């Protein structure tokens, strides 16, 4: 049953560019093809899983850390999706991505997963884009950061999409 879950968390994106191909919705793995309590959302493994399930695209959320490193995290805080790296305990106080230096995020926290091999560090945008390129997945950036578009263009060429939604 858990293998069906990623399909249920997919998003349909419809392009309105005017070409015939754009008349059909594209299935996009929302935050990657993640599986609750096993494969963390917005992780490199979620991109690899999307490739295994033949998703053509992966949506990912780009945030800046305190020291302006672009990382992939849906929420403003790491609390819902991550745990303390030292003892895998729940993070007691809110840890805002934008108020925390990248090295602190990388060293102090890991993704929550019942599978200890999936308890990995927060990925950078560059790592996710390189993983998308390696897996043949079209990245869809949910980002307000112009530098993220520059990086996507440099790594992916024209094979990427971005959108910005003010729903925070």
C-alpha beads as a LAMMPS data file, in Angstrom:
LAMMPS data file: protein, C-alpha beads

168 atoms
167 bonds

1 atom types
1 bond types

-500.0 500.0 xlo xhi
-500.0 500.0 ylo yhi
-500.0 500.0 zlo zhi

Masses

1 110.0

Atoms # bond

1 1 1 0.000 0.000 0.000
2 1 1 2.801 2.463 0.740
3 1 1 3.994 2.309 -2.887
4 1 1 0.692 3.913 -3.967
5 1 1 1.081 6.902 -1.619
6 1 1 3.434 8.925 -3.855
7 1 1 0.861 8.896 -6.629
8 1 1 -1.736 10.284 -4.229
9 1 1 0.531 13.225 -3.343
10 1 1 1.101 14.255 -6.955
11 1 1 0.127 17.600 -8.396
12 1 1 -1.181 18.253 -11.880
13 1 1 0.361 21.271 -13.579
14 1 1 -1.146 22.606 -16.785
15 1 1 0.955 24.782 -19.067
16 1 1 -0.708 27.565 -21.024
17 1 1 2.043 28.275 -23.563
18 1 1 -0.206 27.821 -26.571
19 1 1 1.485 24.760 -28.059
20 1 1 -0.509 21.581 -28.673
21 1 1 1.597 19.674 -26.143
22 1 1 0.590 22.119 -23.386
23 1 1 -3.074 21.120 -23.645
24 1 1 -2.354 18.039 -21.554
25 1 1 -1.603 18.113 -17.827
26 1 1 1.856 17.022 -16.685
27 1 1 2.068 14.832 -13.611
28 1 1 4.594 16.280 -11.173
29 1 1 5.853 14.608 -7.989
30 1 1 5.079 17.197 -5.287
31 1 1 8.183 17.609 -3.079
32 1 1 9.524 14.562 -4.865
33 1 1 8.117 11.073 -4.693
34 1 1 8.204 10.767 -0.919
35 1 1 6.732 8.110 1.306
36 1 1 5.589 9.173 4.782
37 1 1 7.984 8.018 7.509
38 1 1 10.299 6.359 4.947
39 1 1 11.498 8.535 2.044
40 1 1 11.616 12.185 3.184
41 1 1 9.977 14.879 1.082
42 1 1 12.311 17.274 -0.744
43 1 1 15.225 14.832 -0.402
44 1 1 17.591 13.467 -3.040
45 1 1 16.048 10.032 -2.554
46 1 1 12.595 11.532 -3.268
47 1 1 13.954 12.619 -6.684
48 1 1 15.424 9.157 -7.306
49 1 1 12.107 7.573 -6.286
50 1 1 10.269 9.867 -8.715
51 1 1 12.544 8.600 -11.485
52 1 1 11.787 4.983 -10.500
53 1 1 8.048 5.739 -10.704
54 1 1 8.560 7.469 -14.091
55 1 1 7.443 10.931 -13.003
56 1 1 8.562 13.464 -15.606
57 1 1 8.952 16.300 -13.087
58 1 1 9.587 17.066 -9.414
59 1 1 8.381 20.168 -7.568
60 1 1 10.742 21.508 -4.895
61 1 1 10.645 24.450 -2.510
62 1 1 13.700 26.724 -2.412
63 1 1 14.622 28.696 0.727
64 1 1 17.599 30.839 1.709
65 1 1 19.534 30.059 4.884
66 1 1 20.857 32.860 7.121
67 1 1 24.103 32.887 5.104
68 1 1 22.286 32.862 1.723
69 1 1 22.737 29.206 0.799
70 1 1 19.771 27.938 -1.235
71 1 1 18.343 24.769 0.327
72 1 1 15.280 22.641 -0.337
73 1 1 12.646 22.786 2.409
74 1 1 8.879 23.210 2.140
75 1 1 8.243 24.794 5.536
76 1 1 9.759 27.908 7.067
77 1 1 11.081 25.689 9.862
78 1 1 12.741 22.256 9.819
79 1 1 10.708 20.971 12.763
80 1 1 8.032 18.969 10.907
81 1 1 10.368 17.069 8.588
82 1 1 13.640 16.818 10.525
83 1 1 15.083 15.541 13.832
84 1 1 18.177 16.310 15.898
85 1 1 21.156 14.587 14.281
86 1 1 22.863 13.791 17.590
87 1 1 20.163 11.572 19.073
88 1 1 17.284 11.590 16.553
89 1 1 15.044 13.379 19.054
90 1 1 12.231 15.741 18.092
91 1 1 13.411 19.331 17.695
92 1 1 11.956 21.199 20.682
93 1 1 12.183 24.853 19.620
94 1 1 11.320 26.213 16.160
95 1 1 14.344 26.257 13.844
96 1 1 13.723 28.712 11.005
97 1 1 15.627 28.006 7.813
98 1 1 16.097 31.726 7.106
99 1 1 17.502 32.347 10.611
100 1 1 19.977 29.437 10.652
101 1 1 23.389 29.166 8.994
102 1 1 23.746 26.413 6.408
103 1 1 26.478 24.495 8.276
104 1 1 24.323 24.525 11.423
105 1 1 21.360 23.086 9.487
106 1 1 23.633 20.527 7.856
107 1 1 25.356 19.405 11.069
108 1 1 22.560 19.582 13.642
109 1 1 19.573 18.060 11.811
110 1 1 18.606 15.074 9.654
111 1 1 15.416 14.156 7.841
112 1 1 12.952 12.091 9.856
113 1 1 12.564 8.519 8.611
114 1 1 11.925 5.069 10.041
115 1 1 14.699 3.937 7.675
116 1 1 17.964 5.073 9.291
117 1 1 19.667 5.219 5.872
118 1 1 17.224 8.010 4.907
119 1 1 18.130 10.201 7.902
120 1 1 20.171 12.513 5.748
121 1 1 21.045 16.200 5.723
122 1 1 19.081 18.991 4.104
123 1 1 19.995 19.226 0.396
124 1 1 21.136 22.349 -1.370
125 1 1 19.403 23.490 -4.522
126 1 1 22.534 22.624 -6.477
127 1 1 22.519 19.045 -5.150
128 1 1 18.838 18.633 -6.053
129 1 1 19.299 20.041 -9.549
130 1 1 22.288 17.780 -10.198
131 1 1 20.234 14.808 -8.968
132 1 1 17.368 15.830 -11.291
133 1 1 19.793 16.056 -14.209
134 1 1 21.287 12.645 -13.384
135 1 1 17.818 11.077 -13.105
136 1 1 16.347 12.786 -16.182
137 1 1 13.736 14.607 -14.082
138 1 1 12.424 18.098 -14.938
139 1 1 12.748 20.320 -11.813
140 1 1 9.876 22.655 -10.971
141 1 1 11.147 25.297 -8.562
142 1 1 8.745 26.879 -6.133
143 1 1 10.924 29.891 -5.491
144 1 1 10.960 33.645 -5.036
145 1 1 14.770 33.691 -5.300
146 1 1 16.132 34.998 -8.632
147 1 1 19.507 33.322 -7.983
148 1 1 17.697 29.951 -7.982
149 1 1 16.581 30.594 -11.564
150 1 1 20.164 31.428 -12.578
151 1 1 21.430 28.200 -10.995
152 1 1 18.688 26.127 -12.650
153 1 1 19.553 27.628 -16.044
154 1 1 23.268 26.944 -15.536
155 1 1 22.747 23.302 -14.489
156 1 1 19.634 22.294 -16.446
157 1 1 19.760 24.543 -19.499
158 1 1 16.171 25.156 -20.599
159 1 1 14.857 21.970 -18.955
160 1 1 13.323 23.496 -15.798
161 1 1 10.290 25.473 -14.670
162 1 1 9.694 27.903 -11.821
163 1 1 6.689 29.421 -10.141
164 1 1 6.159 31.809 -7.254
165 1 1 3.052 31.648 -5.097
166 1 1 2.437 34.037 -2.194
167 1 1 0.447 31.788 0.110
168 1 1 2.739 31.842 3.170

Bonds

1 1 1 2
2 1 2 3
3 1 3 4
4 1 4 5
5 1 5 6
6 1 6 7
7 1 7 8
8 1 8 9
9 1 9 10
10 1 10 11
11 1 11 12
12 1 12 13
13 1 13 14
14 1 14 15
15 1 15 16
16 1 16 17
17 1 17 18
18 1 18 19
19 1 19 20
20 1 20 21
21 1 21 22
22 1 22 23
23 1 23 24
24 1 24 25
25 1 25 26
26 1 26 27
27 1 27 28
28 1 28 29
29 1 29 30
30 1 30 31
31 1 31 32
32 1 32 33
33 1 33 34
34 1 34 35
35 1 35 36
36 1 36 37
37 1 37 38
38 1 38 39
39 1 39 40
40 1 40 41
41 1 41 42
42 1 42 43
43 1 43 44
44 1 44 45
45 1 45 46
46 1 46 47
47 1 47 48
48 1 48 49
49 1 49 50
50 1 50 51
51 1 51 52
52 1 52 53
53 1 53 54
54 1 54 55
55 1 55 56
56 1 56 57
57 1 57 58
58 1 58 59
59 1 59 60
60 1 60 61
61 1 61 62
62 1 62 63
63 1 63 64
64 1 64 65
65 1 65 66
66 1 66 67
67 1 67 68
68 1 68 69
69 1 69 70
70 1 70 71
71 1 71 72
72 1 72 73
73 1 73 74
74 1 74 75
75 1 75 76
76 1 76 77
77 1 77 78
78 1 78 79
79 1 79 80
80 1 80 81
81 1 81 82
82 1 82 83
83 1 83 84
84 1 84 85
85 1 85 86
86 1 86 87
87 1 87 88
88 1 88 89
89 1 89 90
90 1 90 91
91 1 91 92
92 1 92 93
93 1 93 94
94 1 94 95
95 1 95 96
96 1 96 97
97 1 97 98
98 1 98 99
99 1 99 100
100 1 100 101
101 1 101 102
102 1 102 103
103 1 103 104
104 1 104 105
105 1 105 106
106 1 106 107
107 1 107 108
108 1 108 109
109 1 109 110
110 1 110 111
111 1 111 112
112 1 112 113
113 1 113 114
114 1 114 115
115 1 115 116
116 1 116 117
117 1 117 118
118 1 118 119
119 1 119 120
120 1 120 121
121 1 121 122
122 1 122 123
123 1 123 124
124 1 124 125
125 1 125 126
126 1 126 127
127 1 127 128
128 1 128 129
129 1 129 130
130 1 130 131
131 1 131 132
132 1 132 133
133 1 133 134
134 1 134 135
135 1 135 136
136 1 136 137
137 1 137 138
138 1 138 139
139 1 139 140
140 1 140 141
141 1 141 142
142 1 142 143
143 1 143 144
144 1 144 145
145 1 145 146
146 1 146 147
147 1 147 148
148 1 148 149
149 1 149 150
150 1 150 151
151 1 151 152
152 1 152 153
153 1 153 154
154 1 154 155
155 1 155 156
156 1 156 157
157 1 157 158
158 1 158 159
159 1 159 160
160 1 160 161
161 1 161 162
162 1 162 163
163 1 163 164
164 1 164 165
165 1 165 166
166 1 166 167
167 1 167 168
